[in-house]
Amino acid sequence: MNVGVDLGKDSNKISSSKGNFLFNNLIAKGVDRIGDKEYSLDNIDITIDDTRYLVGKAAGVSPMRFKAFSKNHINEYTKVFLLSALSLLDDEVFRVIIGLPFADYKNQRKELATTLRGDYTIQCSGRNRRIIVKDIAVFPQCLGALVSISPKGVAGMIGIGYKDFGFCLWKDDEPDISSSWSYPIGIHEAFKAALPEITREFDYTIEDIRPEMVPVKHYDELKQYYMQLLNKHWHRIDFPLYSYGGGSYWVNIGKQIVEPVYADAIGFRMVANLKWP
């Protein structure tokens, strides 16, 4: 099965021929099982190399939970997230295209592919399961979203995530990687700016803040900064702009595309289908 995977600092998005799904990148390591619940998207209870992990919603009930990609997209939990995603699909053999923010892509793509390719025996809620990652390729985020809409002429794609902001240019019917980049500045920055105001009324930490709680002025300030970055790299913007990602619901730049949350994963699956027909 060909699969597109978008690893985010807030959630991980997966696209396959069976549909699209996501789970939060919360994780709890070395914990006891949470009962005999059926293995599912809401109950990812996975054992890899004799270590048990609760992932996504299942980890939310554990006091040992934490965000695994707070800074780096390659760590000991990257494999856990990929195998958790693939374990929710019925096939045994997978060919995967996975996305990283452009800055991480430049520095980590070879390491990531080497780390994730392999033949694994895991346990899903105590039941043995074999997963073979036969082929894997790493692409920069935004590229998948561009492929998913395949615009005509020159166009810019802007990805606004929880902790990342990326952009990619489309020219001559293909992405122009030389005109693409990413910054670790997502809507999380608006959350941080709003935190002092919110905590005057509520005893919240930044992890408790939801996007709708943030005053619009902080999203507007973030939009201004994003436009400065775009003008710095692209100089003259006289072409259509499109946006995607969870942050595109709150920071309005360009036209939001269909399936803004899954756009990269969908595009990566489309590329996988061309690469491995």
PEBEL-V112198 format. One record per helix or strand of 3 or more residues. SS is the DSSP state (H for helix, E for strand). FROM is the first residue (numbers start at 0). TO is the last residue. If there is no record, write none. Layout:
ss={SS	SS}
from={FROM	FROM}
to={TO	TO}
This chain:
ss={E	E	E	E	E	E	H	H	E	H	E	E	H	E	E	E	H	H	H	H	E	H	H}
from={1	10	18	25	42	50	55	77	92	101	117	126	142	154	164	173	187	205	210	215	239	245	262}
to={6	15	23	28	47	54	60	86	99	115	123	139	148	159	170	182	197	207	212	233	243	248	274}
